[in-house]
Amino acid sequence: MGYRVMKIVKKVAVTVAGVVVIFVGLLLIVLPGPALIIIPFGLAILATEYDFAHRWVKLFQKKLSSTASYLDKKLGM
């Protein structure tokens, strides 16, 4: 019984922490701050428990990688 309770507590804690970090990131879209850095951190927290968040993190990584490659070619680096 203790293992199941700890598993539920962990999932709730991860969910709350991830949602709070994403919410702060969304606030930083309109307020001055690094929203595009904070939001993926929130998704990474959620990805430890949820598959949908893991897929979003992977998509973000692919987009970031392709953007970096594009900028390297464009800037001649």
Backbone as JSON Lines, residues from 0, in Angstrom:
{"i":0,"aa":"M","n":[0.82,-1.2,0.0],"ca":[0.0,0.0,0.0],"c":[0.86,1.25,0.0]}
{"i":1,"aa":"G","n":[1.97,1.25,0.74],"ca":[2.83,2.42,0.81],"c":[3.43,2.8,-0.53]}
{"i":2,"aa":"Y","n":[3.78,1.78,-1.33],"ca":[4.36,2.03,-2.65],"c":[3.37,2.75,-3.56]}
{"i":3,"aa":"R","n":[2.13,2.31,-3.53],"ca":[1.1,2.93,-4.38],"c":[0.87,4.38,-3.99]}
{"i":4,"aa":"V","n":[0.84,4.64,-2.69],"ca":[0.63,6.01,-2.2],"c":[1.79,6.9,-2.64]}
{"i":5,"aa":"M","n":[3.02,6.4,-2.51],"ca":[4.19,7.18,-2.91],"c":[4.18,7.45,-4.42]}
{"i":6,"aa":"K","n":[3.73,6.48,-5.19],"ca":[3.66,6.65,-6.64],"c":[2.66,7.75,-7.0]}
{"i":7,"aa":"I","n":[1.52,7.75,-6.32],"ca":[0.5,8.78,-6.56],"c":[1.0,10.14,-6.11]}
{"i":8,"aa":"V","n":[1.66,10.19,-4.97],"ca":[2.21,11.45,-4.46],"c":[3.25,12.0,-5.43]}
{"i":9,"aa":"K","n":[4.1,11.13,-5.96],"ca":[5.11,11.57,-6.92],"c":[4.45,12.12,-8.18]}
{"i":10,"aa":"K","n":[3.45,11.43,-8.68],"ca":[2.78,11.88,-9.9],"c":[2.11,13.23,-9.68]}
{"i":11,"aa":"V","n":[1.46,13.41,-8.55],"ca":[0.82,14.69,-8.24],"c":[1.86,15.79,-8.12]}
{"i":12,"aa":"A","n":[2.99,15.5,-7.44],"ca":[4.04,16.51,-7.27],"c":[4.64,16.91,-8.61]}
{"i":13,"aa":"V","n":[4.91,15.93,-9.46],"ca":[5.46,16.22,-10.79],"c":[4.47,17.03,-11.61]}
{"i":14,"aa":"T","n":[3.2,16.67,-11.55],"ca":[2.18,17.39,-12.3],"c":[2.08,18.83,-11.84]}
{"i":15,"aa":"V","n":[2.02,19.04,-10.55],"ca":[1.91,20.4,-10.02],"c":[3.15,21.21,-10.38]}
{"i":16,"aa":"A","n":[4.34,20.64,-10.19],"ca":[5.57,21.37,-10.5],"c":[5.65,21.71,-11.98]}
{"i":17,"aa":"G","n":[5.34,20.75,-12.85],"ca":[5.4,21.0,-14.29],"c":[4.41,22.05,-14.74]}
{"i":18,"aa":"V","n":[3.2,21.98,-14.23],"ca":[2.17,22.96,-14.6],"c":[2.55,24.35,-14.1]}
{"i":19,"aa":"V","n":[3.07,24.44,-12.9],"ca":[3.48,25.75,-12.37],"c":[4.6,26.34,-13.21]}
{"i":20,"aa":"V","n":[5.59,25.54,-13.58],"ca":[6.7,26.05,-14.4],"c":[6.2,26.48,-15.77]}
{"i":21,"aa":"I","n":[5.32,25.7,-16.37],"ca":[4.77,26.09,-17.67],"c":[3.95,27.37,-17.54]}
{"i":22,"aa":"F","n":[3.17,27.49,-16.48],"ca":[2.38,28.7,-16.26],"c":[3.28,29.92,-16.12]}
{"i":23,"aa":"V","n":[4.37,29.78,-15.38],"ca":[5.33,30.89,-15.25],"c":[5.91,31.23,-16.63]}
{"i":24,"aa":"G","n":[6.23,30.21,-17.4],"ca":[6.73,30.44,-18.76],"c":[5.73,31.17,-19.63]}
{"i":25,"aa":"L","n":[4.47,30.8,-19.51],"ca":[3.43,31.5,-20.29],"c":[3.29,32.95,-19.84]}
{"i":26,"aa":"L","n":[3.43,33.2,-18.55],"ca":[3.41,34.58,-18.07],"c":[4.59,35.37,-18.63]}
{"i":27,"aa":"L","n":[5.71,34.71,-18.78],"ca":[6.91,35.39,-19.28],"c":[6.83,35.69,-20.78]}
{"i":28,"aa":"I","n":[5.8,35.18,-21.45],"ca":[5.59,35.58,-22.84],"c":[5.19,37.05,-22.9]}
{"i":29,"aa":"V","n":[4.34,37.46,-21.97],"ca":[3.89,38.86,-21.97],"c":[4.73,39.74,-21.05]}
{"i":30,"aa":"L","n":[5.37,39.14,-20.06],"ca":[6.26,39.87,-19.17],"c":[7.69,39.67,-19.67]}
{"i":31,"aa":"P","n":[8.59,40.57,-19.31],"ca":[9.98,40.36,-19.74],"c":[10.59,39.15,-19.06]}
{"i":32,"aa":"G","n":[11.1,38.25,-19.87],"ca":[11.72,37.06,-19.3],"c":[11.93,35.99,-20.36]}
{"i":33,"aa":"P","n":[12.64,34.94,-20.01],"ca":[13.01,33.88,-20.97],"c":[11.94,32.79,-21.11]}
{"i":34,"aa":"A","n":[10.8,33.14,-21.66],"ca":[9.69,32.2,-21.78],"c":[10.07,30.96,-22.58]}
{"i":35,"aa":"L","n":[10.83,31.15,-23.66],"ca":[11.17,30.01,-24.52],"c":[12.18,29.07,-23.88]}
{"i":36,"aa":"I","n":[12.72,29.45,-22.74],"ca":[13.59,28.55,-21.99],"c":[12.8,27.88,-20.87]}
{"i":37,"aa":"I","n":[11.91,28.63,-20.24],"ca":[11.18,28.12,-19.08],"c":[10.12,27.09,-19.48]}
{"i":38,"aa":"I","n":[9.4,27.33,-20.55],"ca":[8.32,26.42,-20.96],"c":[8.84,25.0,-21.25]}
{"i":39,"aa":"P","n":[9.95,24.84,-22.0],"ca":[10.47,23.47,-22.19],"c":[10.91,22.8,-20.89]}
{"i":40,"aa":"F","n":[11.38,23.58,-19.91],"ca":[11.71,22.98,-18.62],"c":[10.46,22.39,-17.96]}
{"i":41,"aa":"G","n":[9.35,23.11,-18.04],"ca":[8.11,22.59,-17.51],"c":[7.66,21.33,-18.22]}
{"i":42,"aa":"L","n":[7.81,21.33,-19.55],"ca":[7.47,20.12,-20.31],"c":[8.38,18.97,-19.95]}
{"i":43,"aa":"A","n":[9.67,19.26,-19.72],"ca":[10.6,18.2,-19.33],"c":[10.22,17.6,-17.97]}
{"i":44,"aa":"I","n":[9.77,18.44,-17.07],"ca":[9.31,17.94,-15.77],"c":[8.1,17.02,-15.97]}
{"i":45,"aa":"L","n":[7.14,17.47,-16.77],"ca":[5.96,16.64,-17.03],"c":[6.31,15.37,-17.79]}
{"i":46,"aa":"A","n":[7.35,15.42,-18.62],"ca":[7.73,14.26,-19.44],"c":[8.22,13.09,-18.59]}
{"i":47,"aa":"T","n":[8.58,13.36,-17.35],"ca":[8.99,12.25,-16.48],"c":[7.82,11.35,-16.11]}
{"i":48,"aa":"E","n":[6.6,11.84,-16.28],"ca":[5.41,11.06,-15.93],"c":[4.42,10.87,-17.08]}
{"i":49,"aa":"Y","n":[4.45,11.75,-18.09],"ca":[3.42,11.73,-19.13],"c":[4.04,11.6,-20.52]}
{"i":50,"aa":"D","n":[3.46,10.7,-21.32],"ca":[3.95,10.49,-22.69],"c":[3.71,11.69,-23.59]}
{"i":51,"aa":"F","n":[2.57,12.37,-23.43],"ca":[2.29,13.51,-24.3],"c":[3.35,14.59,-24.13]}
{"i":52,"aa":"A","n":[3.81,14.81,-22.93],"ca":[4.84,15.83,-22.68],"c":[6.17,15.37,-23.26]}
{"i":53,"aa":"H","n":[6.44,14.08,-23.2],"ca":[7.67,13.55,-23.79],"c":[7.69,13.79,-25.29]}
{"i":54,"aa":"R","n":[6.55,13.58,-25.94],"ca":[6.47,13.83,-27.39],"c":[6.69,15.3,-27.7]}
{"i":55,"aa":"W","n":[6.14,16.2,-26.87],"ca":[6.33,17.64,-27.08],"c":[7.79,18.04,-26.89]}
{"i":56,"aa":"V","n":[8.45,17.45,-25.91],"ca":[9.88,17.75,-25.69],"c":[10.69,17.3,-26.9]}
{"i":57,"aa":"K","n":[10.41,16.11,-27.41],"ca":[11.13,15.62,-28.59],"c":[10.87,16.52,-29.8]}
{"i":58,"aa":"L","n":[9.63,16.96,-29.99],"ca":[9.32,17.87,-31.09],"c":[10.08,19.18,-30.93]}
{"i":59,"aa":"F","n":[10.12,19.72,-29.72],"ca":[10.84,20.95,-29.45],"c":[12.32,20.77,-29.76]}
{"i":60,"aa":"Q","n":[12.9,19.63,-29.38],"ca":[14.31,19.37,-29.65],"c":[14.59,19.32,-31.15]}
{"i":61,"aa":"K","n":[13.7,18.67,-31.91],"ca":[13.87,18.6,-33.36],"c":[13.78,19.99,-33.98]}
{"i":62,"aa":"K","n":[12.8,20.78,-33.56],"ca":[12.65,22.14,-34.1],"c":[13.85,23.0,-33.76]}
{"i":63,"aa":"L","n":[14.33,22.89,-32.53],"ca":[15.49,23.67,-32.11],"c":[16.73,23.27,-32.91]}
{"i":64,"aa":"S","n":[16.9,21.98,-33.13],"ca":[18.04,21.5,-33.89],"c":[17.99,21.97,-35.35]}
{"i":65,"aa":"S","n":[16.81,21.88,-35.96],"ca":[16.69,22.33,-37.35],"c":[16.86,23.85,-37.46]}
{"i":66,"aa":"T","n":[16.39,24.59,-36.48],"ca":[16.59,26.04,-36.48],"c":[18.06,26.38,-36.34]}
{"i":67,"aa":"A","n":[18.77,25.67,-35.47],"ca":[20.21,25.91,-35.3],"c":[20.96,25.58,-36.59]}
{"i":68,"aa":"S","n":[20.6,24.5,-37.27],"ca":[21.24,24.15,-38.54],"c":[20.98,25.21,-39.59]}
{"i":69,"aa":"Y","n":[19.75,25.68,-39.66],"ca":[19.39,26.72,-40.62],"c":[20.2,27.99,-40.37]}
{"i":70,"aa":"L","n":[20.29,28.38,-39.1],"ca":[21.04,29.6,-38.79],"c":[22.53,29.44,-39.06]}
{"i":71,"aa":"D","n":[23.06,28.24,-38.82],"ca":[24.47,27.99,-39.14],"c":[24.73,28.18,-40.63]}
{"i":72,"aa":"K","n":[23.84,27.63,-41.46],"ca":[23.99,27.77,-42.92],"c":[23.8,29.22,-43.35]}
{"i":73,"aa":"K","n":[22.8,29.87,-42.77],"ca":[22.49,31.24,-43.16],"c":[23.6,32.22,-42.77]}
{"i":74,"aa":"L","n":[24.21,31.98,-41.61],"ca":[25.24,32.88,-41.13],"c":[26.64,32.44,-41.56]}
{"i":75,"aa":"G","n":[26.73,31.32,-42.24],"ca":[28.0,30.83,-42.75],"c":[28.95,30.33,-41.69]}
{"i":76,"aa":"M","n":[28.43,29.7,-40.67],"ca":[29.29,29.2,-39.59],"c":[29.66,27.76,-39.81]}
